[in-house]
Amino acid sequence: MAAIGKIRSWGPILVGAIGLALFAFIAEEAFRSCESTNNDRRQQVGEVLGKKLSLQDYQKMVEEYTEMLKAQGQENLNEDQMNQVRDYIWNSYVQNQVVADQAEKLGLTVTDEEMENILNTGTNPMLMQTPFVNQQTRRFDANALKDFLARYKSQSESNPQMAQQMQVLYKYWVFTEKNIRQELLAQKFRSLFSHCLLSNPVEAKMAYNDGEVESKIELAAFPYSSIADNKVQVTDADLKAKYNELKNRFTQYVETRDIRYVDVPVVASAADRAALQKDFAGYATELAAAEDPAQLISKTMSGVPFLGVPVLKTAFPSDIAAQLDSISVGSTSKVFETKADNSLNVVRLISKQQLPDSIQFRVIQVAGTDEKQKTQADSIFNAVKGGGDFEAIAKVYGQTGEKTWLTTNQYQGAPSLTKEQQEYFNSLNTMAVNEVKNVAMTGGNLIVQVVDRKAMKDKYVAAVVKKPIDYSDDTRHAAFNKFSQFVSANTTAEDIVKNAEKNGYKVQELKDVQTSQHNLANIHSTKDALKWVFDSKEGSLSPMYECGENGNHLLIVMLDKIHPVGVRDLNDERVKEYINGEVLKDKKAEQLMAQVKGVNSINAAKAKGAKVSTVEQVSFSAPVFVQSTSMSEPALSGAVAGTAKGKFSSKPVKGNAGVYLFQVTDRKNVGAKFDEAAQEKRLSQRAMQYAGNAMNELMQGAKIVDKRYLF
């Protein structure tokens, strides 16, 4: 009993211990749940209509599109091109989500039967970009696609290696099909919306008159600039009233931030430039004497490859192309600098010839390098040269011998060409029509016959040494150390602004930075700085960033202002400046209208100080451009349309840049005879444009969150 009593006395302690244990268990689970949620949130690149897009799904879409570009021959995309790809994918995703949301509400879908009809018709522009285009008819071939899909499925089951080779093309098609479906759904939505905007004969006649009836006027302009700003009193009440009238103009749908920054570009010093000039003096001497310029071009790591075959001017950078016709064949240019790409250059023109841009030829291949194959190649060569039927001979050896076109663009963009490739392309460029040549290659021989030559153009063989005027390690270290010391000595934004100029630095500003940007201040590789901008508080000073191409920029950033989603208030500097300008216009308009009260002729207006001019071709459908105020004035177009020929304006017109009076001196119909059906068709086309504008409205209301900058 004593033991039981003792246990009972521990009751409250045991209950507390058990409670703590349960709390710890629940808290641990809650922590894990929160951590999981945070991890998911950290892996989200954006949100549309409440639907979140994961980093994994976004990257998959980018990879799909990149693979499609590779299938079209666009490989090795640079940073700017990849940013364009990412923007295209994001913008397409946003639009598709908005359209899909509206389509679901309206019951719009794209059926398999509709897709089948599109394939059979074969006129969709996306289909014409696929490899399934018949080269003879230049039309999409649905049967070629179906045959490929059937072969892809069978190869997947029987020949994994072949299936892997076909995978790229299959992914290309899947991407194309998905985009066709999405575009067709968007077209359905736009079409449905546009049919909500109906036209009728009355509207058609009015629209015709708006555009085809033109007036000639005598215009008296009283510019707002004729009244000095300091002659107008603007009160806080005026600003507030105007702001309330126009506040919807200041709605922003994404968060933006204002920054100031100090950017230190690292550039070549005088010593660096002198050293490079010395190197180029040697390059020029070596280039002029070189038997094989390819070796020198490779050694110098020139930015322009040496192909050793005739190419068009377009194969060279514009600064090099501009020099080619001023250099005589066999000569070497002087060393010259190009400011546009910050480079030194020297050029040797090896040859300049009039050669065909397009060459039609055919080939019979003879594989192997032993005497039997060489004898066979000679036999084929002699048979063709003797007048034998090329295609018939080719078929004997299991080949088609079909004619193929080669254009200069197909090879002049290559990074390099082997000696054999150079010989092959040089042969094709210089062979006469119907000439036959036996070209020896490493793996065998090619019996080549040129069938046609077209578009004779100047082609050049030129060796170019082009190198950037770059800074040395010593120069970069000096710039880095100096800026580091400045940043260390000035630890606040106020200190940076105060002391930058005296230390040789310039503080610049950038307004309304958005998360959709890929860099700051047009400087490459500033992702970390961009993340800092959107992770920091107003007044913060960033660490120093090494950015740009290969670290050729040093950067610090100060965050001045955060503009959240919503309506900007009157305290915003740019909002207040705009509102102040509008109030000034209103008050000046009041003064000028009072000044012209009672004026009933152009001469009377001129006596009041008006700038008088003749304006022709005034129509209701387009704003009048007034030379004396250098401004377009839509209100003036409307007032002229409502005034009869020969009449003076009944009251002054308040415009964007002044107050106007006018007299309509002539009016005539300048268009073709009114065609009701044609006019209604034009109105329907305009309705489709309005449907596009509606898409912008829908996207603005889609609560779009773009966090791609984090990745």
Backbone hydrogen bonds, N-H to C=O, Kabsch-Sander energy under -0.5 kcal/mol:
donor,donor_aa,acceptor,acceptor_aa,energy
5,G,1,M,-2.6
6,K,2,A,-2.1
7,I,3,A,-2.3
8,R,4,I,-2.6
9,S,5,G,-1.8
10,W,6,K,-0.8
10,W,7,I,-0.9
11,G,8,R,-1.7
14,L,10,W,-2.8
15,V,11,G,-2.9
16,G,12,P,-2.2
17,A,13,I,-2.5
18,I,14,L,-2.9
19,G,15,V,-2.6
20,L,16,G,-2.6
21,A,17,A,-2.3
22,L,18,I,-2.6
23,F,19,G,-2.6
24,A,20,L,-2.7
25,F,21,A,-2.2
26,I,22,L,-2.8
27,A,23,F,-3.2
28,E,24,A,-2.3
29,E,25,F,-2.1
30,A,26,I,-2.7
31,F,27,A,-2.8
32,R,28,E,-2.6
33,S,29,E,-2.6
34,C,30,A,-2.7
35,E,31,F,-2.9
36,S,32,R,-2.5
37,T,33,S,-2.5
38,N,34,C,-2.9
39,N,35,E,-2.5
40,D,36,S,-2.4
41,R,37,T,-2.4
42,R,38,N,-2.5
43,Q,39,N,-0.9
43,Q,40,D,-0.7
44,Q,41,R,-1.5
45,V,43,Q,-0.5
45,V,53,L,-2.2
46,G,53,L,-1.1
47,E,705,V,-2.2
48,V,51,K,-2.4
49,L,702,A,-3.2
51,K,48,V,-2.5
52,K,50,G,-0.5
53,L,46,G,-2.7
54,S,52,K,-0.6
55,L,43,Q,-3.3
58,Y,54,S,-2.3
59,Q,55,L,-2.8
60,K,56,Q,-1.9
61,M,57,D,-1.9
62,V,58,Y,-2.2
63,E,59,Q,-2.6
64,E,60,K,-2.2
65,Y,61,M,-2.1
66,T,62,V,-2.4
67,E,63,E,-2.6
68,M,64,E,-1.7
69,L,65,Y,-2.2
70,K,66,T,-2.2
71,A,67,E,-2.2
72,Q,68,M,-1.1
73,G,70,K,-1.7
74,Q,69,L,-2.9
75,E,73,G,-1.1
82,M,78,N,-2.5
83,N,79,E,-2.1
84,Q,80,D,-1.8
85,V,81,Q,-2.0
86,R,82,M,-2.5
87,D,83,N,-2.3
88,Y,84,Q,-2.4
89,I,85,V,-2.5
90,W,86,R,-2.4
91,N,87,D,-2.9
92,S,88,Y,-2.3
93,Y,89,I,-2.4
94,V,90,W,-2.6
95,Q,91,N,-2.3
96,N,92,S,-2.7
97,Q,93,Y,-2.3
98,V,94,V,-2.2
99,V,95,Q,-2.7
100,A,96,N,-2.7
101,D,97,Q,-2.1
102,Q,98,V,-2.0
103,A,99,V,-3.2
104,E,100,A,-2.3
105,K,101,D,-1.5
106,L,102,Q,-1.7
107,G,103,A,-1.3
108,L,103,A,-2.5
111,T,109,T,-0.5
115,M,111,T,-1.8
116,E,112,D,-2.4
117,N,113,E,-2.2
118,I,114,E,-2.1
119,L,115,M,-2.3
120,N,116,E,-2.5
121,T,117,N,-2.6
122,G,118,I,-2.6
127,L,124,N,-1.0
128,M,124,N,-1.2
129,Q,126,M,-1.1
130,T,127,L,-1.4
134,N,132,F,-0.5
134,N,139,R,-2.8
138,R,134,N,-2.5
139,R,134,N,-0.5
140,F,122,G,-0.9
141,D,132,F,-3.2
142,A,140,F,-0.7
145,L,141,D,-1.5
146,K,142,A,-2.5
147,D,143,N,-2.6
148,F,144,A,-2.1
149,L,145,L,-2.7
150,A,146,K,-2.2
151,R,147,D,-2.4
152,Y,148,F,-3.0
153,K,149,L,-2.0
154,S,150,A,-2.1
155,Q,151,R,-2.8
156,S,152,Y,-1.9
157,E,153,K,-0.9
158,S,154,S,-2.2
159,N,155,Q,-2.6
163,A,159,N,-2.3
164,Q,160,P,-1.9
165,Q,161,Q,-1.2
166,M,162,M,-1.5
167,Q,163,A,-0.7
167,Q,164,Q,-0.5
170,Y,166,M,-2.2
171,K,167,Q,-2.8
172,Y,168,V,-2.0
173,W,169,L,-2.0
174,V,170,Y,-2.6
175,F,171,K,-2.4
176,T,172,Y,-2.2
177,E,173,W,-3.1
178,K,174,V,-2.2
179,N,175,F,-2.0
180,I,176,T,-2.3
181,R,177,E,-2.3
182,Q,178,K,-2.1
183,E,179,N,-2.5
184,L,180,I,-2.5
185,L,181,R,-2.1
186,A,182,Q,-2.1
187,Q,183,E,-2.4
188,K,184,L,-2.2
189,F,185,L,-2.1
190,R,186,A,-2.6
191,S,187,Q,-2.7
192,L,188,K,-2.6
193,F,189,F,-2.6
194,S,190,R,-2.7
195,H,191,S,-1.7
196,C,193,F,-1.7
197,L,194,S,-1.6
198,L,196,C,-0.8
204,A,200,N,-2.7
205,K,201,P,-2.2
206,M,202,V,-2.2
207,A,203,E,-2.9
208,Y,204,A,-2.1
209,N,205,K,-2.3
210,D,206,M,-2.4
211,G,207,A,-1.4
212,E,208,Y,-2.9
213,V,209,N,-1.6
214,E,212,E,-0.6
214,E,668,K,-2.6
215,S,618,V,-2.2
216,K,666,D,-2.6
217,I,615,V,-2.8
218,E,663,Q,-2.4
219,L,217,I,-0.6
219,L,613,S,-3.4
220,A,661,L,-3.3
221,A,219,L,-0.6
221,A,611,K,-2.4
222,F,659,V,-2.6
224,Y,657,A,-2.2
226,S,223,P,-1.5
227,I,224,Y,-2.0
228,A,226,S,-0.5
231,K,228,A,-1.8
232,V,229,D,-2.0
234,V,232,V,-0.6
235,T,233,Q,-0.5
239,L,235,T,-2.0
240,K,236,D,-2.6
241,A,237,A,-2.3
242,K,238,D,-2.3
243,Y,239,L,-2.6
244,N,240,K,-2.4
245,E,241,A,-1.4
246,L,242,K,-1.9
247,K,243,Y,-1.3
249,R,246,L,-2.4
250,F,247,K,-2.0
251,T,248,N,-1.3
252,Q,566,G,-2.9
256,T,563,H,-2.3
257,R,513,V,-1.5
258,D,561,K,-2.6
259,I,510,L,-2.9
260,R,558,M,-2.4
261,Y,508,Q,-2.8
262,V,556,I,-2.1
263,D,506,K,-0.5
264,V,262,V,-0.5
264,V,554,L,-3.2
266,V,552,N,-3.0
267,V,265,P,-0.7
268,A,469,I,-0.5
273,R,269,S,-2.4
274,A,270,A,-2.2
275,A,271,A,-2.1
276,L,272,D,-2.0
277,Q,273,R,-2.5
278,K,274,A,-1.9
279,D,275,A,-2.0
280,F,276,L,-2.4
281,A,277,Q,-1.8
282,G,278,K,-1.4
283,Y,279,D,-2.2
284,A,280,F,-2.7
285,T,281,A,-1.5
286,E,282,G,-2.6
287,L,283,Y,-3.1
288,A,284,A,-2.0
289,A,285,T,-1.2
290,A,286,E,-1.2
295,Q,292,D,-1.3
296,L,292,D,-0.7
297,I,293,P,-2.7
298,S,294,A,-2.3
299,K,295,Q,-2.3
300,T,296,L,-2.5
301,M,297,I,-0.7
301,M,298,S,-0.7
302,S,297,I,-1.7
303,G,466,K,-2.5
307,L,305,P,-0.7
311,V,460,Y,-2.3
315,A,312,L,-1.7
316,F,313,K,-2.2
320,I,317,P,-0.6
321,A,317,P,-2.8
322,A,318,S,-1.9
323,Q,320,I,-1.5
324,L,320,I,-1.0
325,D,321,A,-0.5
326,S,323,Q,-1.5
327,I,323,Q,-0.5
327,I,324,L,-1.0
330,G,349,L,-3.7
331,S,328,S,-2.3
333,S,347,V,-3.4
336,F,345,N,-2.4
338,T,343,S,-2.7
339,K,337,E,-0.6
342,N,338,T,-0.6
342,N,339,K,-0.6
343,S,338,T,-1.9
344,L,467,K,-2.6
345,N,336,F,-2.2
346,V,465,V,-1.6
348,R,463,A,-2.6
349,L,331,S,-2.0
350,I,348,R,-0.8
350,I,461,V,-2.5
351,S,461,V,-1.6
353,Q,459,K,-2.4
355,L,353,Q,-0.8
355,L,457,K,-2.8
357,D,454,K,-1.3
357,D,455,A,-1.8
358,S,454,K,-1.9
359,I,406,L,-2.7
360,Q,452,D,-2.6
361,F,359,I,-0.5
361,F,404,T,-2.8
362,R,449,Q,-1.8
364,I,447,I,-1.7
366,V,445,N,-2.8
368,G,443,G,-2.9
374,K,370,D,-2.0
375,T,371,E,-2.6
376,Q,372,K,-2.2
377,A,373,Q,-2.7
378,D,374,K,-2.3
379,S,375,T,-2.2
380,I,376,Q,-2.5
381,F,377,A,-2.6
382,N,378,D,-2.6
383,A,379,S,-2.1
384,V,380,I,-2.6
385,K,381,F,-2.7
386,G,382,N,-1.8
387,G,384,V,-1.8
388,G,383,A,-2.4
390,F,388,G,-0.6
393,I,389,D,-2.5
394,A,390,F,-2.6
395,K,391,E,-2.1
396,V,392,A,-1.2
397,Y,393,I,-0.9
397,Y,394,A,-1.0
398,G,395,K,-1.7
399,Q,394,A,-2.4
404,T,361,F,-3.0
406,L,359,I,-2.8
408,T,357,D,-1.6
410,Q,407,T,-1.3
411,Y,408,T,-1.6
412,Q,408,T,-2.3
413,G,409,N,-0.5
414,A,411,Y,-1.6
422,Q,418,T,-2.5
423,E,419,K,-2.3
424,Y,420,E,-2.4
425,F,421,Q,-2.7
426,N,422,Q,-2.5
427,S,423,E,-2.1
428,L,424,Y,-2.1
429,N,425,F,-2.1
430,T,426,N,-1.6
431,M,427,S,-2.0
434,N,450,V,-3.7
435,E,432,A,-1.9
437,K,448,V,-2.6
439,V,437,K,-0.8
439,V,446,L,-3.0
440,A,438,N,-0.6
441,M,444,G,-3.5
444,G,441,M,-0.8
445,N,366,V,-2.6
446,L,439,V,-2.6
447,I,364,I,-2.7
448,V,437,K,-2.8
448,V,446,L,-0.8
449,Q,362,R,-2.2
450,V,435,E,-1.7
451,V,360,Q,-3.4
452,D,360,Q,-1.6
454,K,358,S,-2.7
457,K,355,L,-3.1
459,K,353,Q,-3.1
460,Y,311,V,-3.3
461,V,351,S,-2.1
462,A,460,Y,-0.5
463,A,348,R,-2.5
464,V,462,A,-0.5
465,V,346,V,-2.6
466,K,464,V,-0.6
467,K,344,L,-2.2
469,I,342,N,-2.9
470,D,468,P,-1.7
476,R,472,S,-2.1
477,H,473,D,-2.7
478,A,474,D,-2.2
479,A,475,T,-2.1
480,F,476,R,-2.8
481,N,477,H,-2.7
482,K,478,A,-2.1
483,F,479,A,-2.2
484,S,480,F,-2.6
485,Q,481,N,-2.0
486,F,482,K,-1.8
487,V,483,F,-2.7
488,S,484,S,-2.5
489,A,485,Q,-1.8
490,N,486,F,-0.9
490,N,487,V,-0.5
491,T,489,A,-0.5
496,I,492,T,-2.1
497,V,493,A,-2.4
498,K,494,E,-2.3
499,N,495,D,-2.4
500,A,496,I,-1.6
503,N,499,N,-0.9
503,N,500,A,-1.1
504,G,501,E,-1.8
505,Y,500,A,-2.7
508,Q,261,Y,-3.0
508,Q,506,K,-0.6
510,L,259,I,-2.9
513,V,257,R,-3.4
517,Q,514,Q,-1.4
520,L,523,I,-0.6
523,I,520,L,-2.2
524,H,522,N,-0.5
530,L,526,T,-2.3
531,K,527,K,-2.5
532,W,528,D,-2.1
533,V,529,A,-2.1
534,F,530,L,-1.5
535,D,531,K,-0.6
535,D,532,W,-1.1
536,S,532,W,-0.7
536,S,533,V,-0.5
539,G,559,L,-3.7
540,S,537,K,-1.9
542,S,557,V,-2.9
545,Y,555,L,-3.2
547,C,545,Y,-0.6
547,C,553,H,-2.7
548,G,524,H,-2.8
550,N,548,G,-0.6
551,G,548,G,-1.0
552,N,549,E,-0.7
553,H,547,C,-2.1
554,L,264,V,-1.8
555,L,545,Y,-2.4
556,I,262,V,-1.6
558,M,260,R,-3.6
559,L,540,S,-2.0
560,D,258,D,-2.1
560,D,558,M,-0.8
561,K,258,D,-1.5
563,H,256,T,-3.3
563,H,561,K,-0.5
566,G,252,Q,-2.4
568,R,250,F,-2.0
568,R,566,G,-0.5
572,D,569,D,-1.6
576,K,572,D,-2.9
577,E,573,E,-1.9
578,Y,574,R,-2.2
579,I,575,V,-2.9
580,N,576,K,-2.6
581,G,577,E,-1.8
582,E,578,Y,-2.1
583,V,579,I,-2.5
584,L,580,N,-2.4
585,K,581,G,-2.0
586,D,582,E,-2.3
587,K,583,V,-2.7
588,K,584,L,-2.6
589,A,585,K,-2.7
590,E,586,D,-2.0
591,Q,587,K,-1.9
592,L,588,K,-2.7
593,M,589,A,-2.6
594,A,590,E,-1.9
595,Q,591,Q,-1.8
596,V,592,L,-1.8
597,K,594,A,-0.7
599,V,596,V,-2.3
605,A,601,S,-1.9
606,K,602,I,-2.5
607,A,603,N,-2.0
608,K,604,A,-0.8
608,K,605,A,-0.5
609,G,606,K,-1.7
610,A,605,A,-1.9
611,K,221,A,-2.7
612,V,610,A,-0.7
613,S,219,L,-2.1
615,V,217,I,-2.5
618,V,215,S,-2.4
619,S,617,Q,-0.6
620,F,210,D,-0.7
621,S,210,D,-1.8
622,A,619,S,-1.0
624,V,633,E,-1.2
626,V,624,V,-0.7
626,V,631,M,-2.8
627,Q,625,F,-0.7
629,T,626,V,-0.6
630,S,626,V,-1.4
631,M,626,V,-1.3
633,E,624,V,-3.4
637,S,633,E,-1.2
638,G,634,P,-1.8
639,A,635,A,-2.1
640,V,636,L,-2.4
641,A,637,S,-2.0
642,G,638,G,-1.3
643,T,640,V,-1.7
646,G,664,V,-2.9
647,K,644,A,-1.9
649,S,662,F,-3.2
653,V,660,Y,-2.7
654,K,652,P,-0.6
655,G,653,V,-0.6
655,G,658,G,-2.6
659,V,222,F,-2.2
660,Y,653,V,-2.3
661,L,220,A,-2.2
663,Q,218,E,-1.9
664,V,647,K,-2.2
665,T,216,K,-2.3
665,T,663,Q,-0.8
666,D,216,K,-1.6
668,K,214,E,-2.4
670,V,212,E,-2.9
670,V,668,K,-0.6
671,G,212,E,-0.6
676,E,674,F,-0.6
679,Q,675,D,-2.6
680,E,676,E,-2.4
681,K,677,A,-1.9
682,R,678,A,-1.9
683,L,679,Q,-1.9
684,S,680,E,-1.9
685,Q,681,K,-2.0
686,R,682,R,-2.0
687,A,683,L,-1.9
688,M,684,S,-1.4
689,Q,685,Q,-1.3
690,Y,686,R,-2.0
691,A,687,A,-1.7
692,G,688,M,-1.4
693,N,689,Q,-1.8
694,A,690,Y,-2.1
695,M,691,A,-1.4
696,N,692,G,-1.2
697,E,693,N,-1.6
698,L,694,A,-2.4
699,M,695,M,-2.5
700,Q,696,N,-2.0
701,G,697,E,-1.2
702,A,699,M,-1.2
705,V,47,E,-2.7
707,K,45,V,-3.0
707,K,705,V,-0.7
710,L,707,K,-1.7
711,F,708,R,-2.1
